[in-house]
């Protein structure tokens, strides 16, 4: 082996060892059972380098793993992320200047996988992590802060061929996977968002591909964390040949259910999930599914008296080009303070191609009852706070996402809600149009639902880092009404039109409308992409076919964002961003000292570049100038600028 040839790799590995850089192991979809059983075959989907060159809808993936010794494989990536923020106007008593190595979350700085095949049907892998998705749920101040202490784990994988079928067993490690929308997974919506800010799961590689792919297909290549959930424990996956059916069995823990007392897990907590999926021709299928979380309110109890359980059937059929997909089932929650109760869950999606309607149309109907609940599914829990906090464990203020009624985006789901949506995507000349509308309403009046939540899309990522660490214990800000979740911020609104005793007296109705326009042209023989996204949302106490723009809405919000990307060189992309948001409340919500409700405006302007240093290394720079102000709450304001630098190396 030539030392010179591998000098860069050796230096990078030494850097990882000296700084305690963490690693991640991923997995492919559980149905991908036809690939050769080796460690790299199981994890290569999550670690891909994008080598496609132009406007194609499916970028090319290439394995990052190379054989160093017979049966031993290694590979991964390094993601160095740095930011510097300078505030002209601080938010409350927040810091004026902040500098950070790392993005402030539990995302790994480095993935380094080393594994091998001791036999043709077994394999092992080793992982080293810092700030993994299980450690972070202990919260700040518990032991060593997230992102500092290393986390070591090992994963074993076995394969067996039987007359019945082919089966794989995975034990240990952290696997990223999903089952169905109602059981286990993460909502990806309709891929309508600004791509100015890079996400941790965005790969390195050809800088042009990211923008060409988003223009043509509405999506970009991302690793296995996107749309999945973290799971550790035992996983059995298999293909039963005689009946052409997949089977998946999960037993262990999820990131959100790592234990009620997450510092000293003296109260047992575990998850059990099962899916049996019968496959038909043309990718049609029917499955039976369940996912369950079991806890105990006391470590001395012999039974699980705190639990939620979901049982569903998922299906996908296609007739003459018309697609029908959905999931139907029932779920319950029970604890010593919440009597056992079952509720329904239904989601139906119908996709009609343009040969029938001139433009393609996607229709959705859904209804989810108040006791149909989960914290690892594709819908938000708005009814049972214990599900997020752990029974009599952490307090409600440490919930890592908004709890209660929220202004949802098109494509979002929530329990105790029923509604419908219409979406479409089509091309007119060089314009790619994506638009949709969603209407929903609460099924039952929850007497304590007197707090609304809404997100701050413009500057949301920046806002979530203002406290300086993640997750924060409860709300923060001058009026203690802003909370953070992973890479985002939301605000709470207290309603004033309540009954005696502070109970809600009206059901709420929700509206959301998206309009996205993407355009491509050539300037001096170089590609120029322009993306605009507008979203309009409202919540009110009466039904409305469209989002409200007047004071009949408790809260009404508008978000406008525009991205511009210009290819100055084949290895250099200039990026520009502009965003503005307006949020207004009515007199039934919080009032300022002048007895007027919210009247907010957030602004942002950004510039940056993507620069390919080599086929394996890319540099990303972003600079943002931002401001926020609530005209009727004098202390609710901030402004400043923030620069970020990301170096991503795939090896």
LUMPA-825502 format. One line per 3 residues: number of its first residue (from 1); their letters; for each residue x, y, z of C-alpha. Coordinates in nm, 3 decimals, padded with zeros to 5 digits. Layout:
BEGIN
NUM	A	X:Y:Z  ...
//
This chain:
BEGIN
1	XXX	00.000:00.000:00.000  00.138:00.340:-00.092  00.130:00.575:00.205
4	XXX	00.134:00.878:-00.019  -00.168:00.763:-00.211  -00.377:00.733:00.109
7	XXX	-00.232:01.032:00.292  -00.559:01.229:00.292  -00.760:00.935:00.423
10	XXX	-00.511:00.868:00.701  -00.515:01.233:00.810  -00.894:01.236:00.807
13	XXX	-00.915:00.921:01.021  -00.659:01.064:01.267  -00.873:01.379:01.289
16	XXX	-01.177:01.165:01.369  -00.994:00.980:01.645  -00.847:01.293:01.802
19	XXX	-01.173:01.488:01.815  -01.414:01.206:01.899  -01.605:01.249:01.575
22	XXX	-01.913:01.032:01.556  -02.036:00.787:01.299  -02.368:00.659:01.179
25	XXX	-02.484:00.329:01.035  -02.785:00.322:00.809  -02.988:00.054:00.639
28	XXX	-03.181:00.004:00.321  -03.559:-00.034:00.300  -03.676:-00.354:00.470
31	XXX	-03.821:-00.484:00.145  -03.487:-00.475:-00.038  -03.409:-00.842:00.007
34	XXX	-03.260:-00.935:-00.330  -02.922:-00.772:-00.279  -02.606:-00.961:-00.188
37	XXX	-02.572:-00.991:00.188  -02.268:-00.783:00.280  -02.234:-00.484:00.517
40	XXX	-02.187:-00.238:00.233  -02.493:-00.369:00.054  -02.704:-00.294:00.360
43	XXX	-02.579:00.058:00.421  -02.477:00.191:00.078  -02.814:00.354:00.011
46	XXX	-02.761:00.597:00.295  -02.408:00.690:00.191  -02.409:00.782:-00.174
49	XXX	-02.207:01.031:-00.370  -02.407:01.209:-00.637  -02.219:01.184:-00.968
52	XXX	-02.493:01.274:-01.215  -02.418:01.574:-01.429  -02.732:01.735:-01.564
55	XXX	-03.108:01.764:-01.540  -03.209:01.407:-01.481  -03.492:01.291:-01.260
58	XXX	-03.303:01.010:-01.088  -02.944:01.097:-00.991  -02.690:00.817:-01.007
61	XXX	-02.571:00.659:-00.683  -02.227:00.505:-00.646  -02.100:00.296:-00.356
64	XXX	-01.852:00.464:-00.125  -01.701:00.144:00.011  -01.375:-00.015:-00.102
67	XXX	-01.221:-00.347:-00.005  -00.907:-00.303:00.201  -00.874:-00.662:00.321
70	XXX	-01.062:-00.974:00.221  -01.402:-00.961:00.390  -01.336:-00.623:00.556
73	XXX	-01.502:-00.305:00.429  -01.499:00.055:00.547  -01.629:00.390:00.431
76	XXX	-01.842:00.688:00.517  -01.833:01.066:00.523  -01.715:01.368:00.719
79	XXX	-01.941:01.670:00.767  -01.769:01.968:00.917  -02.020:02.242:01.000
82	XXX	-01.944:02.584:01.150  -02.154:02.895:01.209  -02.102:03.246:01.338
85	XXX	-02.394:03.473:01.433  -02.380:03.842:01.523  -02.699:04.003:01.659
88	XXX	-02.769:04.372:01.608  -03.079:04.328:01.826  -03.074:04.030:02.061
91	XXX	-03.383:03.819:02.125  -03.466:03.879:02.489  -03.159:03.810:02.701
94	XXX	-03.000:03.589:02.434  -02.631:03.619:02.341  -02.513:03.894:02.109
97	XXX	-02.256:03.673:01.936  -02.244:03.297:01.892  -01.986:03.072:01.731
100	XXX	-02.019:02.696:01.700  -01.839:02.393:01.562  -02.130:02.166:01.477
103	XXX	-02.486:02.265:01.390  -02.616:02.237:01.746  -02.815:01.916:01.691
106	XXX	-02.740:01.546:01.723  -02.642:01.500:01.359  -02.313:01.315:01.320
109	XXX	-01.998:01.497:01.218  -01.854:01.177:01.077  -01.984:00.843:00.966
112	XXX	-01.721:00.571:00.978  -01.834:00.214:00.925  -01.601:-00.083:00.962
115	XXX	-01.742:-00.428:00.909  -01.681:-00.769:00.763  -01.814:-01.111:00.673
118	XXX	-01.682:-01.389:00.897  -01.903:-01.633:00.704  -02.097:-01.607:00.375
121	XXX	-02.424:-01.557:00.565  -02.320:-01.341:00.861  -02.164:-00.999:00.899
124	XXX	-02.071:-00.751:01.170  -02.030:-00.378:01.181  -01.897:-00.123:01.427
127	XXX	-02.011:00.235:01.485  -01.880:00.525:01.688  -02.117:00.819:01.754
130	XXX	-02.140:01.155:01.922  -02.480:01.319:01.968  -02.685:01.023:01.850
133	XXX	-03.068:01.035:01.832  -03.105:00.844:02.160  -02.860:01.045:02.369
136	XXX	-03.024:01.376:02.278  -03.354:01.286:02.444  -03.185:01.303:02.782
139	XXX	-03.176:01.676:02.727  -02.911:01.936:02.811  -02.726:01.917:03.140
142	XXX	-02.768:01.540:03.181  -02.424:01.386:03.204  -02.215:01.515:02.915
145	XXX	-02.386:01.755:02.679  -02.516:01.605:02.351  -02.255:01.607:02.079
148	XXX	-01.954:01.571:02.312  -01.919:01.220:02.453  -01.862:00.932:02.211
151	XXX	-02.120:00.658:02.166  -01.996:00.313:02.070  -02.210:00.034:01.934
154	XXX	-02.188:-00.278:01.724  -02.434:-00.435:01.486  -02.463:-00.800:01.384
157	XXX	-02.642:-00.915:01.073  -02.729:-01.269:00.977  -02.886:-01.427:00.672
160	XXX	-03.054:-01.765:00.634  -03.212:-01.929:00.331  -03.488:-02.179:00.405
163	XXX	-03.747:-02.362:00.195  -03.997:-02.106:00.323  -03.798:-01.797:00.226
166	XXX	-03.497:-01.572:00.276  -03.461:-01.401:00.616  -03.229:-01.140:00.768
169	XXX	-03.171:-01.069:01.136  -03.024:-00.737:01.253  -02.922:-00.693:01.617
172	XXX	-02.778:-00.381:01.776  -02.663:-00.058:01.618  -02.900:00.220:01.516
175	XXX	-03.106:00.149:01.206  -03.307:00.407:01.011  -03.624:00.258:00.872
178	XXX	-04.003:00.289:00.842  -04.315:00.075:00.819  -04.637:00.260:00.728
181	XXX	-04.770:00.616:00.777  -04.980:00.522:01.082  -04.727:00.293:01.251
184	XXX	-04.363:00.401:01.215  -04.206:00.665:00.991  -04.174:01.037:00.925
187	XXX	-04.384:01.264:00.706  -04.207:01.399:00.395  -04.506:01.596:00.264
190	XXX	-04.498:01.714:-00.096  -04.133:01.830:-00.106  -04.229:02.197:-00.120
193	XXX	-03.956:02.386:00.061  -03.661:02.614:00.004  -03.336:02.427:-00.061
196	XXX	-03.111:02.726:00.014  -03.022:02.576:00.353  -02.860:02.235:00.320
199	XXX	-02.980:01.948:00.535  -02.749:01.704:00.714  -02.870:01.419:00.493
202	XXX	-02.792:01.603:00.167  -02.498:01.432:-00.007  -02.185:01.587:-00.152
205	XXX	-02.081:01.557:-00.516  -02.177:01.735:-00.836  -02.307:02.076:-00.724
208	XXX	-02.536:02.121:-01.025  -02.727:01.798:-00.972  -02.903:01.911:-00.655
211	XXX	-03.079:02.200:-00.829  -03.142:02.022:-01.159  -03.296:01.728:-00.977
214	XXX	-03.521:01.952:-00.765  -03.638:02.137:-01.077  -03.715:01.826:-01.283
217	XXX	-03.840:01.578:-01.023  -03.925:01.792:-00.720  -03.687:01.593:-00.498
220	XXX	-03.315:01.559:-00.432  -03.099:01.261:-00.346  -03.082:01.219:00.031
223	XXX	-02.962:00.951:00.268  -03.172:00.704:00.463  -03.248:00.937:00.753
226	XXX	-03.491:01.131:00.533  -03.847:01.009:00.594  -03.743:00.743:00.846
229	XXX	-03.708:00.700:01.223  -03.420:00.573:01.435  -03.459:00.227:01.586
232	XXX	-03.227:00.007:01.792  -03.281:-00.347:01.906  -03.372:-00.655:01.703
235	XXX	-03.512:-00.650:01.350  -03.618:-00.952:01.147  -03.697:-00.900:00.780
238	XXX	-03.777:-01.162:00.523  -03.938:-01.264:00.198  -04.168:-01.566:00.212
241	XXX	-04.131:-01.701:-00.141  -04.431:-01.932:-00.162  -04.683:-01.657:-00.093
244	XXX	-04.469:-01.365:-00.220  -04.499:-01.177:00.108  -04.260:-00.964:00.313
247	XXX	-04.240:-00.988:00.689  -04.087:-00.731:00.926  -04.058:-00.767:01.304
250	XXX	-03.918:-00.492:01.530  -03.839:-00.523:01.900  -03.642:-00.258:02.086
253	XXX	-03.652:00.118:02.128  -03.714:00.425:01.916  -03.543:00.760:01.969
256	XXX	-03.858:00.914:02.116  -03.931:00.613:02.336  -03.588:00.548:02.483
259	XXX	-03.730:00.527:02.833  -03.959:00.732:03.058  -03.680:00.835:03.294
262	XXX	-03.419:00.889:03.026  -03.125:00.950:03.261  -03.178:00.641:03.478
265	XXX	-03.405:00.404:03.292  -03.551:00.225:03.591  -03.898:00.208:03.437
268	XXX	-03.897:-00.042:03.148  -03.995:00.084:02.803  -03.999:-00.104:02.474
271	XXX	-04.153:-00.110:02.127  -04.292:-00.398:01.924  -04.378:-00.367:01.555
274	XXX	-04.487:-00.624:01.296  -04.579:-00.602:00.928  -04.691:-00.881:00.693
277	XXX	-04.713:-00.753:00.337  -04.866:-00.957:00.054  -04.731:-00.850:-00.286
280	XXX	-04.919:-00.858:-00.616  -04.814:-00.770:-00.969  -04.739:-00.411:-01.074
283	XXX	-04.622:-00.320:-00.720  -04.971:-00.361:-00.572  -04.996:-00.496:-00.219
286	XXX	-05.198:-00.538:00.102  -05.038:-00.547:00.446  -05.133:-00.607:00.809
289	XXX	-04.940:-00.389:01.053  -04.903:-00.310:01.420  -04.675:-00.088:01.627
292	XXX	-04.685:-00.067:02.004  -04.514:00.122:02.284  -04.515:-00.036:02.633
295	XXX	-04.420:00.148:02.954  -04.468:00.104:03.326  -04.569:00.382:03.559
298	XXX	-04.362:00.222:03.836  -04.049:00.009:03.817  -04.199:-00.240:04.063
301	XXX	-04.507:-00.311:03.853  -04.519:-00.647:03.677  -04.737:-00.528:03.388
304	XXX	-04.720:-00.249:03.130  -04.991:-00.012:03.248  -04.890:00.274:03.014
307	XXX	-04.910:00.199:02.643  -05.030:00.297:02.301  -05.117:00.038:02.035
310	XXX	-05.194:00.075:01.665  -05.334:-00.194:01.432  -05.384:-00.117:01.062
313	XXX	-05.407:-00.253:00.711  -05.226:-00.071:00.430  -05.300:-00.122:00.060
316	XXX	-05.200:00.000:-00.286  -05.388:-00.077:-00.607  -05.392:00.062:-00.958
319	XXX	-05.670:00.031:-01.216  -05.631:00.179:-01.567  -05.368:00.420:-01.444
322	XXX	-05.572:00.541:-01.144  -05.392:00.473:-00.817  -05.564:00.403:-00.485
325	XXX	-05.349:00.390:-00.172  -05.442:00.406:00.191  -05.430:00.277:00.544
328	XXX	-05.719:00.187:00.774  -05.706:00.084:01.136  -05.765:00.149:01.504
331	XXX	-05.548:00.269:01.791  -05.569:00.326:02.164  -05.389:00.489:02.455
334	XXX	-05.411:00.391:02.821  -05.243:00.489:03.150  -05.341:00.521:03.517
337	XXX	-05.458:00.877:03.443  -05.611:00.809:03.099  -05.878:00.536:03.071
340	XXX	-05.841:00.293:02.781  -06.007:00.429:02.470  -05.998:00.325:02.103
343	XXX	-06.021:00.552:01.799  -06.017:00.508:01.423  -05.749:00.605:01.172
346	XXX	-05.819:00.630:00.798  -05.619:00.780:00.513  -05.714:00.740:00.144
349	XXX	-05.515:00.878:-00.151  -05.643:00.869:-00.509  -05.409:00.974:-00.793
352	XXX	-05.567:01.043:-01.133  -05.327:01.082:-01.431  -05.354:01.376:-01.669
355	XXX	-05.501:01.163:-01.951  -05.830:01.180:-01.762  -05.821:01.533:-01.620
358	XXX	-05.568:01.730:-01.840  -05.346:01.777:-01.535  -05.264:01.507:-01.277
361	XXX	-05.474:01.530:-00.962  -05.413:01.375:-00.621  -05.705:01.359:-00.379
364	XXX	-05.676:01.280:-00.009  -05.926:01.211:00.266  -05.830:01.136:00.625
367	XXX	-05.982:01.101:00.969  -05.789:01.026:01.289  -05.956:00.995:01.629
370	XXX	-05.831:01.152:01.950  -05.709:00.823:02.107  -05.534:00.710:01.790
373	XXX	-05.193:00.839:01.891  -04.818:00.792:01.847  -04.493:00.988:01.862
376	XXX	-04.315:00.797:01.583  -04.578:00.799:01.306  -04.656:01.034:01.015
379	XXX	-04.915:01.235:01.208  -04.900:01.481:01.498  -05.040:01.394:01.837
382	XXX	-05.254:01.687:01.958  -05.457:01.526:02.236  -05.251:01.325:02.488
385	XXX	-04.947:01.508:02.626  -04.815:01.198:02.804  -04.727:01.044:02.468
388	XXX	-04.457:01.307:02.415  -04.326:01.353:02.768  -04.331:01.004:02.917
391	XXX	-04.576:00.909:03.187  -04.502:01.113:03.502  -04.144:01.144:03.381
394	XXX	-04.027:01.456:03.205  -04.252:01.757:03.240  -04.468:01.877:02.956
397	XXX	-04.234:02.170:02.893  -03.962:01.938:02.763  -04.166:01.810:02.470
400	XXX	-03.945:01.820:02.161  -04.220:01.926:01.922  -04.537:02.138:01.938
403	XXX	-04.820:01.979:02.133  -05.182:02.069:02.068  -05.367:02.227:01.774
406	XXX	-05.131:02.360:01.505  -05.147:02.536:01.170  -05.044:02.242:00.955
409	XXX	-04.896:02.253:00.607  -05.054:02.086:00.307  -04.981:01.715:00.351
412	XXX	-04.952:01.724:00.731  -05.174:01.500:00.941  -05.293:01.526:01.303
415	XXX	-05.511:01.320:01.532  -05.853:01.441:01.647  -05.879:01.581:01.297
418	XXX	-06.059:01.500:00.971  -06.006:01.665:00.637  -05.922:01.649:00.271
421	XXX	-05.666:01.779:00.025  -05.615:01.826:-00.350  -05.269:01.849:-00.506
424	XXX	-05.125:01.869:-00.856  -04.796:01.906:-01.042  -04.761:02.003:-01.407
427	XXX	-04.533:02.183:-01.652  -04.615:02.493:-01.856  -04.333:02.587:-02.095
430	XXX	-04.026:02.610:-01.868  -04.233:02.653:-01.553  -04.283:02.363:-01.313
433	XXX	-04.601:02.422:-01.111  -04.679:02.246:-00.785  -04.984:02.350:-00.587
436	XXX	-05.229:02.213:-00.334  -05.492:02.299:-00.076  -05.599:02.128:00.245
439	XXX	-05.904:02.174:00.468  -05.945:02.007:00.807  -06.151:02.033:01.123
442	XXX	-06.135:01.903:01.479  -06.347:01.592:01.537  -06.413:01.653:01.907
445	XXX	-06.395:01.960:02.124  -06.102:01.917:02.362  -06.177:02.141:02.657
448	XXX	-05.811:02.217:02.730  -05.712:02.297:02.371  -05.685:02.670:02.435
451	XXX	-05.332:02.701:02.297  -05.253:02.713:01.923  -04.913:02.660:01.759
454	XXX	-04.774:02.791:01.432  -04.432:02.769:01.273  -04.189:03.041:01.169
457	XXX	-04.072:02.927:00.826  -03.853:03.224:00.735  -03.546:03.216:00.963
460	XXX	-03.682:02.903:01.133  -03.350:02.717:01.135  -03.165:03.021:01.265
463	XXX	-03.432:03.086:01.528  -03.405:02.728:01.658  -03.035:02.792:01.736
466	XXX	-03.090:03.118:01.927  -03.096:02.941:02.268  -02.752:02.796:02.183
469	XXX	-02.835:02.427:02.233  -03.095:02.166:02.148  -03.334:02.059:02.287
472	XXX	-03.434:02.348:02.510  -03.634:02.275:02.828  -03.964:02.446:02.748
475	XXX	-04.032:02.784:02.592  -03.800:03.082:02.564  -03.798:03.443:02.446
478	XXX	-03.908:03.774:02.602  -04.265:03.646:02.647  -04.175:03.279:02.695
481	XXX	-04.388:03.169:02.401  -04.139:03.033:02.143  -04.026:02.671:02.137
484	XXX	-03.786:02.477:01.920  -03.793:02.138:01.757  -03.540:01.970:01.530
487	XXX	-03.424:02.241:01.282  -03.728:02.459:01.345  -03.912:02.703:01.573
490	XXX	-04.278:02.747:01.661  -04.483:02.996:01.859  -04.770:02.944:02.104
493	XXX	-05.092:03.147:02.096  -05.327:03.157:02.394  -05.697:03.193:02.312
496	XXX	-05.912:03.433:02.509  -06.263:03.329:02.399  -06.288:03.052:02.656
499	XXX	-06.556:02.932:02.894  -06.547:02.987:03.267  -06.253:02.797:03.406
502	XXX	-06.048:02.852:03.092  -06.195:02.568:02.885  -06.226:02.591:02.506
505	XXX	-06.577:02.647:02.373  -06.530:02.618:01.993  -06.399:02.353:01.759
508	XXX	-06.133:02.480:01.521  -06.115:02.468:01.142  -05.789:02.480:00.947
511	XXX	-05.689:02.583:00.595  -05.359:02.569:00.408  -05.270:02.653:00.048
514	XXX	-04.935:02.607:-00.132  -04.822:02.750:-00.463  -04.477:02.667:-00.595
517	XXX	-04.330:02.785:-00.924  -03.993:02.661:-01.053  -03.824:02.805:-01.362
520	XXX	-03.510:02.722:-01.558  -03.332:02.928:-01.823  -02.987:02.971:-01.976
523	XXX	-02.780:03.286:-01.919  -02.447:03.306:-02.104  -02.479:02.932:-02.165
526	XXX	-02.504:02.865:-01.794  -02.810:02.725:-01.615  -03.017:02.955:-01.397
529	XXX	-03.287:02.816:-01.163  -03.554:03.023:-00.988  -03.784:02.869:-00.725
532	XXX	-04.075:03.053:-00.561  -04.288:02.908:-00.281  -04.588:03.076:-00.122
535	XXX	-04.796:02.930:00.162  -05.115:03.073:00.312  -05.262:02.931:00.635
538	XXX	-05.537:03.013:00.881  -05.729:02.868:01.176  -06.076:02.988:01.276
541	XXX	-06.391:02.876:01.458  -06.601:02.821:01.148  -06.567:02.622:00.826
544	XXX	-06.404:02.796:00.531  -06.329:02.665:00.182  -06.019:02.887:00.157
547	XXX	-05.759:03.030:00.393  -05.884:03.342:00.572  -05.721:03.682:00.525
550	XXX	-05.926:03.883:00.778  -05.985:03.906:01.151  -06.231:03.615:01.155
553	XXX	-05.924:03.389:01.186  -05.753:03.336:01.522  -05.423:03.327:01.333
556	XXX	-05.351:03.388:00.966  -05.006:03.350:00.815  -04.833:03.410:00.482
559	XXX	-04.489:03.280:00.388  -04.306:03.383:00.069  -03.965:03.243:-00.027
562	XXX	-03.756:03.266:-00.344  -03.433:03.081:-00.430  -03.203:03.165:-00.724
565	XXX	-02.919:02.935:-00.834  -02.675:03.021:-01.112  -02.400:02.797:-01.245
568	XXX	-02.101:03.026:-01.285  -01.875:02.727:-01.350  -01.929:02.353:-01.378
571	XXX	-01.797:02.322:-01.021  -01.934:02.647:-00.877  -02.297:02.744:-00.805
574	XXX	-02.397:03.091:-00.684  -02.697:03.076:-00.447  -02.937:03.357:-00.352
577	XXX	-03.233:03.362:-00.115  -03.511:03.601:-00.013  -03.792:03.538:00.231
580	XXX	-04.069:03.727:00.408  -04.347:03.613:00.640  -04.654:03.783:00.785
583	XXX	-04.844:03.651:01.088  -05.148:03.824:01.235  -05.388:03.738:01.517
586	XXX	-05.733:03.862:01.609  -05.876:03.999:01.933  -05.948:03.648:02.066
589	XXX	-05.574:03.585:02.101  -05.294:03.733:02.318  -05.291:04.113:02.330
592	XXX	-04.997:04.347:02.367  -04.966:04.641:02.603  -05.158:04.849:02.346
595	XXX	-05.442:04.590:02.362  -05.377:04.482:02.004  -05.301:04.123:01.885
598	XXX	-04.998:03.988:01.700  -04.879:04.172:01.391  -04.550:04.009:01.292
601	XXX	-04.311:04.037:01.001  -03.998:03.831:00.945  -03.743:03.900:00.671
604	XXX	-03.431:03.732:00.536  -03.182:03.781:00.253  -02.911:03.525:00.182
607	XXX	-02.618:03.464:-00.050  -02.374:03.176:-00.081  -02.201:02.928:-00.304
610	XXX	-02.147:02.554:-00.357  -01.796:02.461:-00.472  -01.686:02.113:-00.576
613	XXX	-01.326:02.068:-00.464  -01.308:01.712:-00.597  -01.541:01.430:-00.692
616	XXX	-01.559:01.345:-00.321  -01.535:01.684:-00.150  -01.767:01.985:-00.163
619	XXX	-01.760:02.320:00.019  -02.079:02.511:00.100  -02.095:02.870:00.225
622	XXX	-02.407:03.064:00.330  -02.448:03.420:00.463  -02.787:03.541:00.586
625	XXX	-02.914:03.882:00.706  -03.235:03.856:00.906  -03.487:04.047:01.114
628	XXX	-03.812:03.985:01.301  -04.058:04.222:01.465  -04.399:04.209:01.629
631	XXX	-04.548:04.558:01.602  -04.774:04.511:01.905  -04.530:04.329:02.136
634	XXX	-04.235:04.564:02.174  -03.988:04.305:02.307  -04.062:04.048:02.036
637	XXX	-03.791:04.146:01.788  -03.439:04.060:01.678  -03.201:04.121:01.386
640	XXX	-02.850:04.034:01.277  -02.653:03.818:01.039  -02.524:03.461:01.037
643	XXX	-02.264:03.283:00.826  -02.234:02.905:00.791  -01.962:02.690:00.639
646	XXX	-02.000:02.321:00.558  -01.731:02.087:00.427  -01.858:01.746:00.323
649	XXX	-01.619:01.468:00.227  -01.739:01.129:00.102  -01.490:00.845:00.121
//
